[in-house]
Amino acid sequence: MKATIVSHSPVPDGESEQIYRFGFVLEAENDAPPYTESVSLRTARVLVAHLEDGNAFVEMLRVMVQTSALDYDSLIGRRFDDEFPSSKVAPSVHSS
């Protein structure tokens, strides 16, 4: 599986940071169509606390949770791959 962070949405003024949303795409190895979804920071924190490491999806959530709000832009395009040992993080290739 590959997981890629594709977007993030600022929290409306006066709202909790917990509803901050990240968009992502999951790609399976079996030629299934990509799955596009979003997750709130609150949900990511709950999932990280209850799921074991070991796949691209969990590693992606863990990075979302551990990243400072000032650095959220740096997450766009980050790809996480089940094939990579330990960190499972592979930088995305950006074309300018």
Protein Blocks (a to p, Z undefined) as FASTA:
>chain_A
ZZddfbdcdddehiafklpccddddddfkopacddddddfklmmmmmmmpcchifklmmm
mmmmmpcfklmmmmgopacdfkbghklpacddddZZ
